[in-house]
Amino acid sequence: MKNIKHDIQPPRWSLRLLRFFLKKDFLEEIEGDMEEVFAENLAEYSVKKSRRLYNREVLKLLRPALVRGLGGNHQLNYIGMLQHNLLITLRGFKRHKATFLINLIGLSTGLAAALLIFLWVNDERSVDTFNEKNDRLYWVMANFSINDDVRTWDYTTGRLAEALLADFPEVEESVRVGNDFFRPRGTVAYQENYFEVNGLFASPNFFEMMTYEMVLGNPQEVIQDKSSVVISELLATSIFGSPQNSIGKTIDWKDRLVNKAFVVTGVFKAPPKNASKHFNIVLSYDNLIEVDRWADEWNGGYAQTYVVLKEGTDIDDFNRKIANYMNLKSDSDRFTLFVQKYADNYLYGEYTSGIQTGGRIENVRLFTVIAIFILLIACINFMNLSTAQASKKMKEVGVKKAIGANRRDLVFQFLGESILLSLLALLVAIGLVVLLLPQFNEITSKQLEFTLSDFILPLLAIVLGTGILAGSYPAFYLSSFKPVAVLKGKLTNLRGEEWIRKGLVIVQFSLSVIFIIGVIVINQQIEFTQKKSLGYDREAILSFSERGSTYEDPQPFFNELSKIPGVLSTANMNGDFLSGDDSNSGFSWMEGTKDDDNHLFKSPKVGYNFIETLGIEILEGRSFSREFNDGIESIILNEAAVEYMELKNPIGTKIGWSEDVTMEVIGVVKNFQYGSLHNKIEPLILQFRKTGKKYFVKLRPGSETETISEVEKVFETLHPGQIFKGSLLADDYTELYDAESKVADLSNYMAGIAIIISCLGLFGLAAFTAERRTKEIGIRKILGASPLVIMRILTGSFTKTVFVSMLFAFPIGYFIVDNWLQNFAYSIELKWWFFALAGTSALLISWLTVGFQTIKSARINPVDCLKNE
């Protein structure tokens, strides 16, 4: 019976309560006394009564003098400990200057780079979100099925807006705006002064539905009349001196779409910088109908339609309702309507076969990943060096624990040191962002502003998280060692420490290699787009537009230009050659067969000498010519059209277009790139139009500047009241890839930052490794090892680490760049040397980084090495 009672323990919850609340100074002694009393009670009383007595005594001991945190003035001790730890931390920064500076520079640079990218990403995501009804504002899109394909258009018939409002209760408001091809531009005149304008045709309720703030005028009335216009604040100031002076004034406007006088009835604030549509004048859509009746017909595609849907509308259900609406109203069965959020169209504007497949969102995602990668590299760098530096503090930990420091105090010290360094890096990063933001805006062509309050919480979370992670190793691992083992030197080889550092370096250099691969591929693709043969000549060709109100024969103007010595040839066309958006359907050539089904072709309308001026190669037949008096019935095909139409002898083939027009193929040209390389070369029909207002002038190489000046003089003489805006076709072509060029520039900068941060970390680790192996180096040199052998030993581990990094980086990098190249219809092939160059670059960078430190260590006197130990 006595043996059984001897094994009985005090109540567990009381014992835990005692250990939790009691001061450590008294705990051991009181706990021993309590155990003796419990044993005596067991000998005299029952187990139940003994435990009850034990519980009562424990409760008696929970008084202020004995309970920790309640007795004495401990607040002063905590403040003193904080001051002490801060002093120790600052002394540590001063003593280990190299490590401190590497950590500070690396982390602050990474934070600054990531913050700049996030500013850009945030701006891209904010485009068109300024509308007050943004959550319910939608853009009506149309899928058009033709040629076994589906084309997605952001324009619709001009009658759709009112019809949707009348027929669907889900629609609260609707508005129609002239599409991008039908936008009134040109110059307006006031008191013999001319001003350039960029306008919109819009419904009378445009300013009620869309959030463009009115400065003067009633939004419900400003464009009710066809003779009324609303102008921007800036334009009003330019023309009339102030917005107030503009109301009631008359301006004259002569353009291909507008040719009359207008009265200014209102002034609006210019669209915000995060708007996708920028304009400075708005007039009634009825003016477009007045010029072209098809602007208000069900078979016309002149408008963009926006709707505000009622609260709670199920978008999928609404899309099902409107899907076939156009087919019921028109004589076509090829349309499928759907709505997309207005603000989403900027980022998600690309469709393939009627399915949304991307757009600018791809660049947003790419740079979000880049920012995370850079931040991760910087954090790994910081964690790695902090971990390496912490292993030197084992003796410090042992001494502190031997003289009474508890584990909690050590954890507080190490975490505080790491977090303090992270906060210093944040302050430096904010300074860098403020300093570099103007240059960053120039690179990205944006007007970004940095407001600390918008990012302070995420930044603090990142900094605190980094500080805690970096300080967790010394805080929780080193502080757990017993002081006797540490002071006796039994923990010189810490378990897993080296593997942790190697793993972090592998991750870091894998990301760096991925960056290098990305930079190589992006720059190769941009170079490819600039050097690829497009099938036409874009060098030394001046392009500009004439925006007069009448369509006149341009030959008198061309005759004057031909007198300029630097002009080699002239030509004209309708529309924009580089946009590649001029298409027509209704072509047929197999009458009486089921395949003769209203085919769609790219069909630019060009004038005489267009093919010769742009250097397009003729394969068969001839070009448009005055000698043959060519007109609308003459057409020229490209190779892709001949192949698509399966014509063996294309010259002389009759092509039907609508019910009344039959055209004859007079020539075949070699395939050329109509539009950008984002689009594949498609079947194309060149149609003849004598009076196109887009002009091309072939310049004599070397005389561009003088010749352009002479062309401008002739233009202003023959087209009074118009502002000449000429540009070289090569420059216009380069602008097609503006987004990709910005991606390339940003990638170059960010890759450089990532590599620099990685190298800083590698340099710090090399210095740490060399210092730690000082004794080994001394012994090896005494035994006859040459400096070259020492260098090979010290660099060997880093070389292996970089090779392992390549194994991870190559497949990931391939996947990323291959997906990016999918955005181009014509792209480079991914070659083995891209990856070999990236890997070799990373290897050379690592060798150069650690080279200085290894050479320094290899040349050290062995006597000094052993003496220092």
Buried (B, 14 or more C-beta within 10 A) or exposed (E): EEEEEEEEEBBEEBBEBBEEBBBEEBBEEBBEEBBEBBBEBBEEEEEEEBBBBBBEBBEEBEEEEBBBEEEEEEEEEEEEBEEEBBEBBEEBBEEBEEBBEBBBBBBBBBBBBBBBBBBBBBBBBBBBBBBEBBEBBBBBBBBBBBBEEBBBBBBBBBBBBBBBBEEBEBBBBBBBBBBEEBBBBBBBBBEEEBBBBBBBBBBBBBBBBBBBEBBBBEBEEBBEBBBBBBBBBEBBBBBBEEBEEBBEBEBBBBBBBBBEEBEBBBBBEBBBBBBEBEBBBBBBBBBBBBBBEBBBBBEBBBBBBBBBBEEEBEBEEBBEBBBEBBBEBBEBEBBBBBBBBBBBBBBBBBBEEBEBBBBBBBBBBBBBBBBBBBBBBBBBBBBBBBBBBBBBBBEBBBEBBEEEBEBEBBBBBBBBBBBBBBBBBBEBBBEBBEEBBEEBBEBBEBEBEBEEEEBEEEBEEBBBEBBBBBBBBBBBBBBEBEBEEBBEEEBEEBEEBBEBBBBBBBBBBBBBBBBBBBBBBBBBBBEBBEEEEBBBBBEBBBBBBBBBBEBEEBBEBBEBBEEBEBBBBBBBBBBBBBBBBBBBBEBBBEEEEEEEEEBBBBBBBBBBBBBBBBBBEBBBBBBBBEEEEBEEBBBBBBBBBBEBBEBEEBBEBEBBBEEEEEBEBBBBBEBBBBBBBBBEBBBBBBBBBBBBBBBBBBBBEEBBEBBBEBBBEBBEEBBEBBBBEBEBBBEBBBEBBEEBBBBBBBBBBBBEBBBBBBBBBBBBBBBBBBBEBBEBBBBBBEEEBEBEEBBBBBBEBBBEBBBBBBEBBBEBBBEBBEEBBEBBBBBBEBEEEBBEBBBEBBBEBBBEBBBEBBEEBBEBEBEEBBEEE
